[in-house]
Amino acid sequence: TTIGGSDDFGFNVIEDEVPVYDLHATILHLLGLNPDRLSFRFQGLDQKLIGVNPAKIVTKILA
């Protein structure tokens, strides 16, 4: 299954871009973990595994 599309050279996204942090959030969701609540402490700050950007679960790739 293909999600989204790219230009003729495969360099630029034309439709349905899926950022890496959305893909990470989807994988964590499939593992039964809440990607927004899962964090670790690094240098005194709580860091989320999906980064600082708000991530959404990509339901198009789920069967």
PDBQT receptor file of N, H, CA, C and O in Angstrom, charges set to zero:
ATOM      1  N   THR A   1       0.843  -1.182   0.000  1.00  0.00    +0.000 N 
ATOM      2  CA  THR A   1       0.000   0.000   0.000  1.00  0.00    +0.000 C 
ATOM      3  C   THR A   1       0.880   1.234   0.000  1.00  0.00    +0.000 C 
ATOM      4  O   THR A   1       1.894   1.287   0.696  1.00  0.00    +0.000 OA
ATOM      5  N   THR A   2       0.494   2.210  -0.772  1.00  0.00    +0.000 N 
ATOM      6  H   THR A   2      -0.330   2.167  -1.337  1.00  0.00    +0.000 HD
ATOM      7  CA  THR A   2       1.225   3.464  -0.843  1.00  0.00    +0.000 C 
ATOM      8  C   THR A   2       0.377   4.568  -0.237  1.00  0.00    +0.000 C 
ATOM      9  O   THR A   2      -0.810   4.689  -0.540  1.00  0.00    +0.000 OA
ATOM     10  N   ILE A   3       0.987   5.370   0.616  1.00  0.00    +0.000 N 
ATOM     11  H   ILE A   3       1.951   5.272   0.863  1.00  0.00    +0.000 HD
ATOM     12  CA  ILE A   3       0.317   6.518   1.218  1.00  0.00    +0.000 C 
ATOM     13  C   ILE A   3       0.936   7.770   0.628  1.00  0.00    +0.000 C 
ATOM     14  O   ILE A   3       2.156   7.933   0.655  1.00  0.00    +0.000 OA
ATOM     15  N   GLY A   4       0.101   8.661   0.093  1.00  0.00    +0.000 N 
ATOM     16  H   GLY A   4      -0.890   8.529   0.071  1.00  0.00    +0.000 HD
ATOM     17  CA  GLY A   4       0.598   9.925  -0.436  1.00  0.00    +0.000 C 
ATOM     18  C   GLY A   4       1.183   9.783  -1.827  1.00  0.00    +0.000 C 
ATOM     19  O   GLY A   4       1.031   8.757  -2.489  1.00  0.00    +0.000 OA
ATOM     20  N   GLY A   5       1.853  10.835  -2.249  1.00  0.00    +0.000 N 
ATOM     21  H   GLY A   5       1.977  11.668  -1.711  1.00  0.00    +0.000 HD
ATOM     22  CA  GLY A   5       2.447  10.838  -3.574  1.00  0.00    +0.000 C 
ATOM     23  C   GLY A   5       3.598  11.819  -3.639  1.00  0.00    +0.000 C 
ATOM     24  O   GLY A   5       3.728  12.719  -2.808  1.00  0.00    +0.000 OA
ATOM     25  N   SER A   6       4.432  11.620  -4.653  1.00  0.00    +0.000 N 
ATOM     26  H   SER A   6       4.326  10.889  -5.328  1.00  0.00    +0.000 HD
ATOM     27  CA  SER A   6       5.582  12.504  -4.827  1.00  0.00    +0.000 C 
ATOM     28  C   SER A   6       5.642  12.966  -6.280  1.00  0.00    +0.000 C 
ATOM     29  O   SER A   6       4.871  12.512  -7.125  1.00  0.00    +0.000 OA
ATOM     30  N   ASP A   7       6.570  13.876  -6.551  1.00  0.00    +0.000 N 
ATOM     31  H   ASP A   7       7.197  14.246  -5.865  1.00  0.00    +0.000 HD
ATOM     32  CA  ASP A   7       6.731  14.376  -7.917  1.00  0.00    +0.000 C 
ATOM     33  C   ASP A   7       7.391  13.302  -8.789  1.00  0.00    +0.000 C 
ATOM     34  O   ASP A   7       7.666  12.197  -8.320  1.00  0.00    +0.000 OA
ATOM     35  N   ASP A   8       7.637  13.627 -10.034  1.00  0.00    +0.000 N 
ATOM     36  H   ASP A   8       7.413  14.524 -10.415  1.00  0.00    +0.000 HD
ATOM     37  CA  ASP A   8       8.184  12.653 -10.982  1.00  0.00    +0.000 C 
ATOM     38  C   ASP A   8       9.570  12.148 -10.591  1.00  0.00    +0.000 C 
ATOM     39  O   ASP A   8       9.942  11.027 -10.939  1.00  0.00    +0.000 OA
ATOM     40  N   PHE A   9      10.326  12.957  -9.879  1.00  0.00    +0.000 N 
ATOM     41  H   PHE A   9      10.024  13.867  -9.596  1.00  0.00    +0.000 HD
ATOM     42  CA  PHE A   9      11.665  12.557  -9.455  1.00  0.00    +0.000 C 
ATOM     43  C   PHE A   9      11.673  11.857  -8.096  1.00  0.00    +0.000 C 
ATOM     44  O   PHE A   9      12.697  11.309  -7.689  1.00  0.00    +0.000 OA
ATOM     45  N   GLY A  10      10.538  11.873  -7.392  1.00  0.00    +0.000 N 
ATOM     46  H   GLY A  10       9.706  12.318  -7.723  1.00  0.00    +0.000 HD
ATOM     47  CA  GLY A  10      10.470  11.286  -6.057  1.00  0.00    +0.000 C 
ATOM     48  C   GLY A  10      11.166  12.122  -5.009  1.00  0.00    +0.000 C 
ATOM     49  O   GLY A  10      11.573  11.606  -3.968  1.00  0.00    +0.000 OA
ATOM     50  N   PHE A  11      11.309  13.415  -5.276  1.00  0.00    +0.000 N 
ATOM     51  H   PHE A  11      10.978  13.834  -6.121  1.00  0.00    +0.000 HD
ATOM     52  CA  PHE A  11      12.050  14.290  -4.374  1.00  0.00    +0.000 C 
ATOM     53  C   PHE A  11      11.128  15.105  -3.470  1.00  0.00    +0.000 C 
ATOM     54  O   PHE A  11      11.433  15.280  -2.290  1.00  0.00    +0.000 OA
ATOM     55  N   ASN A  12      10.016  15.603  -3.989  1.00  0.00    +0.000 N 
ATOM     56  H   ASN A  12       9.769  15.461  -4.948  1.00  0.00    +0.000 HD
ATOM     57  CA  ASN A  12       9.104  16.450  -3.218  1.00  0.00    +0.000 C 
ATOM     58  C   ASN A  12       7.769  15.748  -2.992  1.00  0.00    +0.000 C 
ATOM     59  O   ASN A  12       7.279  15.021  -3.856  1.00  0.00    +0.000 OA
ATOM     60  N   VAL A  13       7.195  15.978  -1.822  1.00  0.00    +0.000 N 
ATOM     61  H   VAL A  13       7.593  16.569  -1.120  1.00  0.00    +0.000 HD
ATOM     62  CA  VAL A  13       5.891  15.412  -1.488  1.00  0.00    +0.000 C 
ATOM     63  C   VAL A  13       4.804  16.256  -2.140  1.00  0.00    +0.000 C 
ATOM     64  O   VAL A  13       4.816  17.483  -2.045  1.00  0.00    +0.000 OA
ATOM     65  N   ILE A  14       3.867  15.588  -2.802  1.00  0.00    +0.000 N 
ATOM     66  H   ILE A  14       3.857  14.591  -2.879  1.00  0.00    +0.000 HD
ATOM     67  CA  ILE A  14       2.754  16.287  -3.434  1.00  0.00    +0.000 C 
ATOM     68  C   ILE A  14       1.494  16.184  -2.582  1.00  0.00    +0.000 C 
ATOM     69  O   ILE A  14       0.761  17.163  -2.439  1.00  0.00    +0.000 OA
ATOM     70  N   GLU A  15       1.235  14.994  -2.009  1.00  0.00    +0.000 N 
ATOM     71  H   GLU A  15       1.831  14.199  -2.124  1.00  0.00    +0.000 HD
ATOM     72  CA  GLU A  15       0.019  14.806  -1.222  1.00  0.00    +0.000 C 
ATOM     73  C   GLU A  15       0.274  13.870  -0.045  1.00  0.00    +0.000 C 
ATOM     74  O   GLU A  15       1.137  12.994  -0.106  1.00  0.00    +0.000 OA
ATOM     75  N   ASP A  16      -0.488  14.070   1.024  1.00  0.00    +0.000 N 
ATOM     76  H   ASP A  16      -1.189  14.782   1.073  1.00  0.00    +0.000 HD
ATOM     77  CA  ASP A  16      -0.489  13.214   2.219  1.00  0.00    +0.000 C 
ATOM     78  C   ASP A  16       0.905  12.978   2.799  1.00  0.00    +0.000 C 
ATOM     79  O   ASP A  16       1.351  11.836   2.911  1.00  0.00    +0.000 OA
ATOM     80  N   GLU A  17       1.582  14.049   3.162  1.00  0.00    +0.000 N 
ATOM     81  H   GLU A  17       1.220  14.977   3.071  1.00  0.00    +0.000 HD
ATOM     82  CA  GLU A  17       2.905  13.931   3.779  1.00  0.00    +0.000 C 
ATOM     83  C   GLU A  17       2.767  13.340   5.178  1.00  0.00    +0.000 C 
ATOM     84  O   GLU A  17       1.886  13.740   5.939  1.00  0.00    +0.000 OA
ATOM     85  N   VAL A  18       3.629  12.399   5.514  1.00  0.00    +0.000 N 
ATOM     86  H   VAL A  18       4.345  12.074   4.896  1.00  0.00    +0.000 HD
ATOM     87  CA  VAL A  18       3.656  11.782   6.840  1.00  0.00    +0.000 C 
ATOM     88  C   VAL A  18       5.018  12.070   7.451  1.00  0.00    +0.000 C 
ATOM     89  O   VAL A  18       6.005  11.433   7.082  1.00  0.00    +0.000 OA
ATOM     90  N   PRO A  19       5.090  13.031   8.392  1.00  0.00    +0.000 N 
ATOM     91  CA  PRO A  19       6.373  13.327   9.039  1.00  0.00    +0.000 C 
ATOM     92  C   PRO A  19       6.843  12.164   9.918  1.00  0.00    +0.000 C 
ATOM     93  O   PRO A  19       6.054  11.298  10.296  1.00  0.00    +0.000 OA
ATOM     94  N   VAL A  20       8.109  12.160  10.227  1.00  0.00    +0.000 N 
ATOM     95  H   VAL A  20       8.750  12.864   9.920  1.00  0.00    +0.000 HD
ATOM     96  CA  VAL A  20       8.696  11.080  11.022  1.00  0.00    +0.000 C 
ATOM     97  C   VAL A  20       8.049  10.998  12.398  1.00  0.00    +0.000 C 
ATOM     98  O   VAL A  20       7.813   9.898  12.900  1.00  0.00    +0.000 OA
ATOM     99  N   TYR A  21       7.756  12.148  13.023  1.00  0.00    +0.000 N 
ATOM    100  H   TYR A  21       7.948  13.041  12.615  1.00  0.00    +0.000 HD
ATOM    101  CA  TYR A  21       7.173  12.093  14.362  1.00  0.00    +0.000 C 
ATOM    102  C   TYR A  21       5.759  11.524  14.335  1.00  0.00    +0.000 C 
ATOM    103  O   TYR A  21       5.332  10.935  15.328  1.00  0.00    +0.000 OA
ATOM    104  N   ASP A  22       5.018  11.674  13.244  1.00  0.00    +0.000 N 
ATOM    105  H   ASP A  22       5.365  12.153  12.437  1.00  0.00    +0.000 HD
ATOM    106  CA  ASP A  22       3.712  11.021  13.120  1.00  0.00    +0.000 C 
ATOM    107  C   ASP A  22       3.880   9.510  12.977  1.00  0.00    +0.000 C 
ATOM    108  O   ASP A  22       3.097   8.740  13.534  1.00  0.00    +0.000 OA
ATOM    109  N   LEU A  23       4.892   9.092  12.236  1.00  0.00    +0.000 N 
ATOM    110  H   LEU A  23       5.527   9.718  11.784  1.00  0.00    +0.000 HD
ATOM    111  CA  LEU A  23       5.168   7.663  12.102  1.00  0.00    +0.000 C 
ATOM    112  C   LEU A  23       5.593   7.065  13.442  1.00  0.00    +0.000 C 
ATOM    113  O   LEU A  23       5.177   5.958  13.782  1.00  0.00    +0.000 OA
ATOM    114  N   HIS A  24       6.405   7.777  14.199  1.00  0.00    +0.000 N 
ATOM    115  H   HIS A  24       6.743   8.677  13.923  1.00  0.00    +0.000 HD
ATOM    116  CA  HIS A  24       6.802   7.315  15.538  1.00  0.00    +0.000 C 
ATOM    117  C   HIS A  24       5.589   7.209  16.451  1.00  0.00    +0.000 C 
ATOM    118  O   HIS A  24       5.458   6.236  17.193  1.00  0.00    +0.000 OA
ATOM    119  N   ALA A  25       4.701   8.198  16.407  1.00  0.00    +0.000 N 
ATOM    120  H   ALA A  25       4.808   8.989  15.805  1.00  0.00    +0.000 HD
ATOM    121  CA  ALA A  25       3.494   8.168  17.236  1.00  0.00    +0.000 C 
ATOM    122  C   ALA A  25       2.619   6.977  16.870  1.00  0.00    +0.000 C 
ATOM    123  O   ALA A  25       2.023   6.354  17.749  1.00  0.00    +0.000 OA
ATOM    124  N   THR A  26       2.536   6.655  15.591  1.00  0.00    +0.000 N 
ATOM    125  H   THR A  26       3.021   7.160  14.877  1.00  0.00    +0.000 HD
ATOM    126  CA  THR A  26       1.741   5.512  15.147  1.00  0.00    +0.000 C 
ATOM    127  C   THR A  26       2.336   4.203  15.647  1.00  0.00    +0.000 C 
ATOM    128  O   THR A  26       1.604   3.321  16.095  1.00  0.00    +0.000 OA
ATOM    129  N   ILE A  27       3.652   4.068  15.577  1.00  0.00    +0.000 N 
ATOM    130  H   ILE A  27       4.247   4.785  15.213  1.00  0.00    +0.000 HD
ATOM    131  CA  ILE A  27       4.312   2.852  16.057  1.00  0.00    +0.000 C 
ATOM    132  C   ILE A  27       4.130   2.702  17.563  1.00  0.00    +0.000 C 
ATOM    133  O   ILE A  27       3.846   1.604  18.041  1.00  0.00    +0.000 OA
ATOM    134  N   LEU A  28       4.287   3.783  18.314  1.00  0.00    +0.000 N 
ATOM    135  H   LEU A  28       4.518   4.675  17.926  1.00  0.00    +0.000 HD
ATOM    136  CA  LEU A  28       4.081   3.717  19.765  1.00  0.00    +0.000 C 
ATOM    137  C   LEU A  28       2.641   3.350  20.094  1.00  0.00    +0.000 C 
ATOM    138  O   LEU A  28       2.394   2.596  21.036  1.00  0.00    +0.000 OA
ATOM    139  N   HIS A  29       1.687   3.875  19.329  1.00  0.00    +0.000 N 
ATOM    140  H   HIS A  29       1.887   4.487  18.564  1.00  0.00    +0.000 HD
ATOM    141  CA  HIS A  29       0.276   3.538  19.525  1.00  0.00    +0.000 C 
ATOM    142  C   HIS A  29       0.046   2.043  19.303  1.00  0.00    +0.000 C 
ATOM    143  O   HIS A  29      -0.686   1.407  20.062  1.00  0.00    +0.000 OA
ATOM    144  N   LEU A  30       0.665   1.485  18.270  1.00  0.00    +0.000 N 
ATOM    145  H   LEU A  30       1.259   2.002  17.653  1.00  0.00    +0.000 HD
ATOM    146  CA  LEU A  30       0.519   0.058  17.994  1.00  0.00    +0.000 C 
ATOM    147  C   LEU A  30       1.155  -0.802  19.081  1.00  0.00    +0.000 C 
ATOM    148  O   LEU A  30       0.740  -1.942  19.293  1.00  0.00    +0.000 OA
ATOM    149  N   LEU A  31       2.151  -0.268  19.767  1.00  0.00    +0.000 N 
ATOM    150  H   LEU A  31       2.488   0.658  19.596  1.00  0.00    +0.000 HD
ATOM    151  CA  LEU A  31       2.770  -0.979  20.887  1.00  0.00    +0.000 C 
ATOM    152  C   LEU A  31       1.980  -0.829  22.179  1.00  0.00    +0.000 C 
ATOM    153  O   LEU A  31       2.350  -1.399  23.205  1.00  0.00    +0.000 OA
ATOM    154  N   GLY A  32       0.891  -0.063  22.132  1.00  0.00    +0.000 N 
ATOM    155  H   GLY A  32       0.590   0.400  21.298  1.00  0.00    +0.000 HD
ATOM    156  CA  GLY A  32       0.052   0.127  23.307  1.00  0.00    +0.000 C 
ATOM    157  C   GLY A  32       0.518   1.245  24.214  1.00  0.00    +0.000 C 
ATOM    158  O   GLY A  32       0.113   1.300  25.376  1.00  0.00    +0.000 OA
ATOM    159  N   LEU A  33       1.356   2.137  23.717  1.00  0.00    +0.000 N 
ATOM    160  H   LEU A  33       1.685   2.093  22.774  1.00  0.00    +0.000 HD
ATOM    161  CA  LEU A  33       1.883   3.243  24.512  1.00  0.00    +0.000 C 
ATOM    162  C   LEU A  33       1.268   4.554  24.049  1.00  0.00    +0.000 C 
ATOM    163  O   LEU A  33       1.005   4.738  22.861  1.00  0.00    +0.000 OA
ATOM    164  N   ASN A  34       1.040   5.459  24.982  1.00  0.00    +0.000 N 
ATOM    165  H   ASN A  34       1.254   5.309  25.948  1.00  0.00    +0.000 HD
ATOM    166  CA  ASN A  34       0.524   6.780  24.651  1.00  0.00    +0.000 C 
ATOM    167  C   ASN A  34       1.710   7.672  24.287  1.00  0.00    +0.000 C 
ATOM    168  O   ASN A  34       2.522   7.989  25.157  1.00  0.00    +0.000 OA
ATOM    169  N   PRO A  35       1.829   8.084  23.026  1.00  0.00    +0.000 N 
ATOM    170  CA  PRO A  35       3.004   8.864  22.616  1.00  0.00    +0.000 C 
ATOM    171  C   PRO A  35       3.085  10.243  23.262  1.00  0.00    +0.000 C 
ATOM    172  O   PRO A  35       4.172  10.814  23.349  1.00  0.00    +0.000 OA
ATOM    173  N   ASP A  36       1.962  10.787  23.714  1.00  0.00    +0.000 N 
ATOM    174  H   ASP A  36       1.079  10.323  23.643  1.00  0.00    +0.000 HD
ATOM    175  CA  ASP A  36       1.980  12.108  24.342  1.00  0.00    +0.000 C 
ATOM    176  C   ASP A  36       2.415  12.056  25.802  1.00  0.00    +0.000 C 
ATOM    177  O   ASP A  36       2.934  13.043  26.324  1.00  0.00    +0.000 OA
ATOM    178  N   ARG A  37       2.215  10.935  26.458  1.00  0.00    +0.000 N 
ATOM    179  H   ARG A  37       1.794  10.134  26.034  1.00  0.00    +0.000 HD
ATOM    180  CA  ARG A  37       2.553  10.830  27.876  1.00  0.00    +0.000 C 
ATOM    181  C   ARG A  37       3.897  10.162  28.123  1.00  0.00    +0.000 C 
ATOM    182  O   ARG A  37       4.456  10.283  29.213  1.00  0.00    +0.000 OA
ATOM    183  N   LEU A  38       4.419   9.463  27.132  1.00  0.00    +0.000 N 
ATOM    184  H   LEU A  38       3.965   9.365  26.247  1.00  0.00    +0.000 HD
ATOM    185  CA  LEU A  38       5.683   8.753  27.292  1.00  0.00    +0.000 C 
ATOM    186  C   LEU A  38       6.849   9.730  27.170  1.00  0.00    +0.000 C 
ATOM    187  O   LEU A  38       7.025  10.378  26.139  1.00  0.00    +0.000 OA
ATOM    188  N   SER A  39       7.639   9.826  28.236  1.00  0.00    +0.000 N 
ATOM    189  H   SER A  39       7.496   9.299  29.074  1.00  0.00    +0.000 HD
ATOM    190  CA  SER A  39       8.756  10.766  28.228  1.00  0.00    +0.000 C 
ATOM    191  C   SER A  39       9.902  10.208  29.072  1.00  0.00    +0.000 C 
ATOM    192  O   SER A  39       9.737   9.237  29.811  1.00  0.00    +0.000 OA
ATOM    193  N   PHE A  40      11.049  10.837  28.944  1.00  0.00    +0.000 N 
ATOM    194  H   PHE A  40      11.183  11.625  28.344  1.00  0.00    +0.000 HD
ATOM    195  CA  PHE A  40      12.211  10.471  29.743  1.00  0.00    +0.000 C 
ATOM    196  C   PHE A  40      12.916  11.752  30.171  1.00  0.00    +0.000 C 
ATOM    197  O   PHE A  40      12.819  12.779  29.500  1.00  0.00    +0.000 OA
ATOM    198  N   ARG A  41      13.615  11.682  31.280  1.00  0.00    +0.000 N 
ATOM    199  H   ARG A  41      13.694  10.848  31.826  1.00  0.00    +0.000 HD
ATOM    200  CA  ARG A  41      14.302  12.855  31.804  1.00  0.00    +0.000 C 
ATOM    201  C   ARG A  41      15.718  12.909  31.243  1.00  0.00    +0.000 C 
ATOM    202  O   ARG A  41      16.478  11.945  31.339  1.00  0.00    +0.000 OA
ATOM    203  N   PHE A  42      16.060  14.065  30.649  1.00  0.00    +0.000 N 
ATOM    204  H   PHE A  42      15.443  14.848  30.571  1.00  0.00    +0.000 HD
ATOM    205  CA  PHE A  42      17.395  14.269  30.093  1.00  0.00    +0.000 C 
ATOM    206  C   PHE A  42      17.842  15.677  30.434  1.00  0.00    +0.000 C 
ATOM    207  O   PHE A  42      17.193  16.649  30.047  1.00  0.00    +0.000 OA
ATOM    208  N   GLN A  43      18.934  15.793  31.146  1.00  0.00    +0.000 N 
ATOM    209  H   GLN A  43      19.461  15.003  31.461  1.00  0.00    +0.000 HD
ATOM    210  CA  GLN A  43      19.504  17.065  31.580  1.00  0.00    +0.000 C 
ATOM    211  C   GLN A  43      18.473  17.939  32.296  1.00  0.00    +0.000 C 
ATOM    212  O   GLN A  43      18.404  19.150  32.084  1.00  0.00    +0.000 OA
ATOM    213  N   GLY A  44      17.681  17.295  33.144  1.00  0.00    +0.000 N 
ATOM    214  H   GLY A  44      17.737  16.312  33.316  1.00  0.00    +0.000 HD
ATOM    215  CA  GLY A  44      16.721  18.021  33.966  1.00  0.00    +0.000 C 
ATOM    216  C   GLY A  44      15.404  18.350  33.296  1.00  0.00    +0.000 C 
ATOM    217  O   GLY A  44      14.537  18.956  33.926  1.00  0.00    +0.000 OA
ATOM    218  N   LEU A  45      15.222  17.974  32.038  1.00  0.00    +0.000 N 
ATOM    219  H   LEU A  45      15.926  17.482  31.526  1.00  0.00    +0.000 HD
ATOM    220  CA  LEU A  45      13.975  18.249  31.324  1.00  0.00    +0.000 C 
ATOM    221  C   LEU A  45      13.329  16.946  30.879  1.00  0.00    +0.000 C 
ATOM    222  O   LEU A  45      14.014  15.977  30.555  1.00  0.00    +0.000 OA
ATOM    223  N   ASP A  46      12.002  16.938  30.867  1.00  0.00    +0.000 N 
ATOM    224  H   ASP A  46      11.445  17.725  31.130  1.00  0.00    +0.000 HD
ATOM    225  CA  ASP A  46      11.282  15.782  30.346  1.00  0.00    +0.000 C 
ATOM    226  C   ASP A  46      11.215  15.875  28.824  1.00  0.00    +0.000 C 
ATOM    227  O   ASP A  46      10.703  16.850  28.272  1.00  0.00    +0.000 OA
ATOM    228  N   GLN A  47      11.734  14.859  28.161  1.00  0.00    +0.000 N 
ATOM    229  H   GLN A  47      12.149  14.067  28.609  1.00  0.00    +0.000 HD
ATOM    230  CA  GLN A  47      11.755  14.807  26.697  1.00  0.00    +0.000 C 
ATOM    231  C   GLN A  47      10.767  13.747  26.226  1.00  0.00    +0.000 C 
ATOM    232  O   GLN A  47      10.702  12.662  26.803  1.00  0.00    +0.000 OA
ATOM    233  N   LYS A  48      10.000  14.049  25.187  1.00  0.00    +0.000 N 
ATOM    234  H   LYS A  48      10.052  14.931  24.718  1.00  0.00    +0.000 HD
ATOM    235  CA  LYS A  48       9.092  13.068  24.607  1.00  0.00    +0.000 C 
ATOM    236  C   LYS A  48       9.800  12.342  23.466  1.00  0.00    +0.000 C 
ATOM    237  O   LYS A  48      10.632  12.929  22.774  1.00  0.00    +0.000 OA
ATOM    238  N   LEU A  49       9.471  11.076  23.273  1.00  0.00    +0.000 N 
ATOM    239  H   LEU A  49       8.795  10.600  23.835  1.00  0.00    +0.000 HD
ATOM    240  CA  LEU A  49      10.101  10.301  22.209  1.00  0.00    +0.000 C 
ATOM    241  C   LEU A  49       9.728  10.806  20.827  1.00  0.00    +0.000 C 
ATOM    242  O   LEU A  49      10.478  10.602  19.873  1.00  0.00    +0.000 OA
ATOM    243  N   ILE A  50       8.577  11.463  20.703  1.00  0.00    +0.000 N 
ATOM    244  H   ILE A  50       7.967  11.628  21.478  1.00  0.00    +0.000 HD
ATOM    245  CA  ILE A  50       8.141  11.948  19.393  1.00  0.00    +0.000 C 
ATOM    246  C   ILE A  50       8.605  13.365  19.128  1.00  0.00    +0.000 C 
ATOM    247  O   ILE A  50       8.302  13.920  18.072  1.00  0.00    +0.000 OA
ATOM    248  N   GLY A  51       9.332  13.967  20.058  1.00  0.00    +0.000 N 
ATOM    249  H   GLY A  51       9.578  13.516  20.916  1.00  0.00    +0.000 HD
ATOM    250  CA  GLY A  51       9.838  15.319  19.867  1.00  0.00    +0.000 C 
ATOM    251  C   GLY A  51       8.877  16.362  20.403  1.00  0.00    +0.000 C 
ATOM    252  O   GLY A  51       7.931  16.042  21.123  1.00  0.00    +0.000 OA
ATOM    253  N   VAL A  52       9.127  17.604  20.049  1.00  0.00    +0.000 N 
ATOM    254  H   VAL A  52       9.896  17.864  19.464  1.00  0.00    +0.000 HD
ATOM    255  CA  VAL A  52       8.322  18.706  20.574  1.00  0.00    +0.000 C 
ATOM    256  C   VAL A  52       7.123  19.026  19.689  1.00  0.00    +0.000 C 
ATOM    257  O   VAL A  52       6.203  19.720  20.123  1.00  0.00    +0.000 OA
ATOM    258  N   ASN A  53       7.122  18.533  18.467  1.00  0.00    +0.000 N 
ATOM    259  H   ASN A  53       7.869  17.969  18.115  1.00  0.00    +0.000 HD
ATOM    260  CA  ASN A  53       6.007  18.806  17.562  1.00  0.00    +0.000 C 
ATOM    261  C   ASN A  53       4.791  17.967  17.942  1.00  0.00    +0.000 C 
ATOM    262  O   ASN A  53       4.936  16.822  18.368  1.00  0.00    +0.000 OA
ATOM    263  N   PRO A  54       3.594  18.528  17.790  1.00  0.00    +0.000 N 
ATOM    264  CA  PRO A  54       2.402  17.718  18.055  1.00  0.00    +0.000 C 
ATOM    265  C   PRO A  54       2.274  16.630  16.989  1.00  0.00    +0.000 C 
ATOM    266  O   PRO A  54       2.323  16.912  15.792  1.00  0.00    +0.000 OA
ATOM    267  N   ALA A  55       2.111  15.400  17.432  1.00  0.00    +0.000 N 
ATOM    268  H   ALA A  55       2.071  15.171  18.404  1.00  0.00    +0.000 HD
ATOM    269  CA  ALA A  55       2.047  14.275  16.494  1.00  0.00    +0.000 C 
ATOM    270  C   ALA A  55       0.652  13.678  16.496  1.00  0.00    +0.000 C 
ATOM    271  O   ALA A  55      -0.062  13.722  17.498  1.00  0.00    +0.000 OA
ATOM    272  N   LYS A  56       0.278  13.120  15.358  1.00  0.00    +0.000 N 
ATOM    273  H   LYS A  56       0.858  13.084  14.544  1.00  0.00    +0.000 HD
ATOM    274  CA  LYS A  56      -1.010  12.444  15.263  1.00  0.00    +0.000 C 
ATOM    275  C   LYS A  56      -0.778  11.032  14.736  1.00  0.00    +0.000 C 
ATOM    276  O   LYS A  56       0.198  10.766  14.033  1.00  0.00    +0.000 OA
ATOM    277  N   ILE A  57      -1.680  10.147  15.085  1.00  0.00    +0.000 N 
ATOM    278  H   ILE A  57      -2.472  10.363  15.655  1.00  0.00    +0.000 HD
ATOM    279  CA  ILE A  57      -1.587   8.763  14.646  1.00  0.00    +0.000 C 
ATOM    280  C   ILE A  57      -2.109   8.676  13.217  1.00  0.00    +0.000 C 
ATOM    281  O   ILE A  57      -3.200   9.162  12.917  1.00  0.00    +0.000 OA
ATOM    282  N   VAL A  58      -1.337   8.064  12.350  1.00  0.00    +0.000 N 
ATOM    283  H   VAL A  58      -0.451   7.670  12.593  1.00  0.00    +0.000 HD
ATOM    284  CA  VAL A  58      -1.702   7.946  10.936  1.00  0.00    +0.000 C 
ATOM    285  C   VAL A  58      -2.605   6.721  10.789  1.00  0.00    +0.000 C 
ATOM    286  O   VAL A  58      -2.124   5.590  10.716  1.00  0.00    +0.000 OA
ATOM    287  N   THR A  59      -3.917   6.959  10.747  1.00  0.00    +0.000 N 
ATOM    288  H   THR A  59      -4.307   7.878  10.807  1.00  0.00    +0.000 HD
ATOM    289  CA  THR A  59      -4.871   5.848  10.694  1.00  0.00    +0.000 C 
ATOM    290  C   THR A  59      -4.990   5.242   9.301  1.00  0.00    +0.000 C 
ATOM    291  O   THR A  59      -5.536   4.148   9.152  1.00  0.00    +0.000 OA
ATOM    292  N   LYS A  60      -4.490   5.929   8.281  1.00  0.00    +0.000 N 
ATOM    293  H   LYS A  60      -4.046   6.817   8.402  1.00  0.00    +0.000 HD
ATOM    294  CA  LYS A  60      -4.580   5.398   6.915  1.00  0.00    +0.000 C 
ATOM    295  C   LYS A  60      -3.747   4.136   6.727  1.00  0.00    +0.000 C 
ATOM    296  O   LYS A  60      -4.057   3.310   5.869  1.00  0.00    +0.000 OA
ATOM    297  N   ILE A  61      -2.690   3.982   7.527  1.00  0.00    +0.000 N 
ATOM    298  H   ILE A  61      -2.439   4.653   8.224  1.00  0.00    +0.000 HD
ATOM    299  CA  ILE A  61      -1.827   2.814   7.350  1.00  0.00    +0.000 C 
ATOM    300  C   ILE A  61      -2.226   1.654   8.257  1.00  0.00    +0.000 C 
ATOM    301  O   ILE A  61      -1.646   0.572   8.173  1.00  0.00    +0.000 OA
ATOM    302  N   LEU A  62      -3.216   1.877   9.127  1.00  0.00    +0.000 N 
ATOM    303  H   LEU A  62      -3.687   2.756   9.196  1.00  0.00    +0.000 HD
ATOM    304  CA  LEU A  62      -3.663   0.820  10.029  1.00  0.00    +0.000 C 
ATOM    305  C   LEU A  62      -4.754  -0.004   9.355  1.00  0.00    +0.000 C 
ATOM    306  O   LEU A  62      -5.650   0.546   8.715  1.00  0.00    +0.000 OA
ATOM    307  N   ALA A  63      -4.675  -1.311   9.500  1.00  0.00    +0.000 N 
ATOM    308  H   ALA A  63      -3.947  -1.758  10.020  1.00  0.00    +0.000 HD
ATOM    309  CA  ALA A  63      -5.680  -2.180   8.877  1.00  0.00    +0.000 C 
ATOM    310  C   ALA A  63      -6.842  -2.411   9.812  1.00  0.00    +0.000 C 
ATOM    311  O   ALA A  63      -7.786  -3.118   9.461  1.00  0.00    +0.000 OA
TER     312      ALA A  63
